[in-house]
Amino acid sequence: MPDPLRIGLAGLGTVGVGVIRLLDTNRDLLAARAGRPIELVAVSARDRHRERRIDLSRYGWEDDMAALAQRDDVDVVVELVGGSDGPALTLARAALGAGKPLVTANKAMIAHHGLALAELAEARDVALKFEAAVAGGIPVVKGLREGTSANKLERIYGILNGTCNYILSTMEDTGADFAEVLGEAQAKGYAEADPTFDIEGIDAAHKLAILAAIGFGARIDFHAVRTTGIARVQAADIAQADTLGYVIRLIAMTDVEPDESGAPRLLQRVRPCLVPKSHPLASVDGPTNAVVAEGNFSGRLLFQGAGAGEGPTASAVVADLIDIARDEVGAPFSIPVASLARMAPAEPGHRMERTYLRFTVADRPGVLAEIAAAMRDAGVSIESLIQKARSDDGGDVLVAMVTHEGPERCVAQALALLEGSDSLTAQPLVLPILPD
């Protein structure tokens, strides 16, 4: 029997405990598929005495998690601590610096420091694996890095945050408004006590930046992701979308286009969109994730499954360990870091799209004429006026409309013309309509 692959694990939360259970439950299966046993030998966490309902006495314990990287009996380090910096980053640097492969589920760390860590892994000729960092148990990183490697990818987009998807699909099912459903999601454990990273789209932006690097051979540029969250979506918007034949989902999208000189520019956006009910993403509900990749030969590919949770995320972590046991290294972002392109952010103003607009306005004559005039002056063609309904507080009125297809900048210009108007009592909501 070949020597076992010996694991040091940092982080004993939900996913860390799930990894231990998976290694125990599927021990023989994993050994057969990996070609050698995979054994956990040492662990570390912030609180040694926390109740985890699992026997940790069989493993070595390190109070300083960075010490896992220095143990002679550890071949691979698994980081499940979280956070873009701090102990997680210290451990990652220590492991790779010591010439030991690293497996992580830490999307924030990869989005912020992935290039530097990849350079370190390449210099030491060891693996840096992060399948679990994007979309939980869905093998989308491997799918893009390997499954679509024969294709030029034209676009990558999808639903990358289960919390937002749960909130929006529950609003759709129940008719409840955002704040009520958020509270329910927190009570069920789908949303954190501080849900900012999820509902403002930051979590999805971390994941999108990683997928863009893998799919388009671009250097990660998390700070260039244009992000809009879901907190301003109301039950009335959900109802109007349904009437029109759409659902509302938080969509992360990236593609590459040439500028005037032919240089590639990278577009990365996270924003709530109206999705046609005929589109594969429309049926993705609850805390599920889904990613669509469009290749020039493969066509549209859909990756769908559980985006978080003990079992699915642990599954992705252990799948990376199997690759390492097989001595599969490979470039973390498909190609060596030195070959990744520096792509400037794309400006989307010229892009054509249809748009859903919702205005909260004073209940008085002339308001619709003012909005229509701003649209006309900016070159926006109104396809339909959806509804005029009194808002929940009984004072203002909600006016919703859909535009014909036109350049994005025209809608922005129309809103600029309306800025400061006494007729508008709240910031307009702008939701692009995703094409079929």
Number of C-alpha atoms within 10 A of each C-alpha: 7 8 9 16 23 20 22 27 31 29 20 22 16 15 23 23 20 21 26 19 16 17 21 14 11 10 14 14 12 21 20 11 14 20 17 18 22 22 17 22 19 23 24 23 20 16 10 14 7 10 8 12 7 10 9 14 8 10 14 14 20 19 14 13 26 21 15 29 27 14 13 8 15 20 22 26 29 29 27 25 25 18 14 17 14 11 18 22 21 12 24 27 20 20 28 26 17 15 20 23 25 29 28 26 25 23 27 22 21 25 23 19 15 23 21 13 22 22 18 22 28 20 12 15 16 25 27 27 29 24 27 30 27 29 31 28 25 25 19 23 24 17 16 22 19 12 13 19 15 13 15 14 22 17 19 24 23 25 29 30 30 27 25 32 25 22 30 28 22 20 23 21 11 10 15 17 22 19 13 11 19 24 16 15 21 15 12 10 11 21 22 16 11 9 15 14 16 21 23 19 27 21 20 31 31 26 22 30 29 26 26 28 24 24 27 23 19 25 22 26 22 20 14 16 23 17 17 20 20 21 17 17 19 20 18 21 23 23 17 19 22 17 11 13 13 21 25 29 28 26 27 28 26 23 20 21 16 12 12 7 6 8 11 19 19 24 21 26 22 26 21 27 22 26 25 21 17 11 14 16 22 17 14 20 21 17 22 23 26 24 24 20 22 19 19 13 11 14 12 14 14 14 15 21 17 18 23 24 16 18 19 20 27 27 23 27 28 21 21 24 27 22 15 22 23 14 12 13 17 17 20 23 27 20 15 15 21 9 11 18 15 14 19 15 18 17 13 13 13 11 11 14 16 23 24 24 20 24 22 22 24 17 14 10 9 11 17 16 10 15 20 16 16 19 22 14 13 18 16 25 18 17 14 12 14 18 14 14 14 15 15 13 7 8 12 20 21 21 21 21 17 21 20 15 16 18 17 18 18 20 24 15 17 20 19 13 17 18 13 11 13 11 21 19 14 13 15 19 15 20 21 19 22 18 10 9
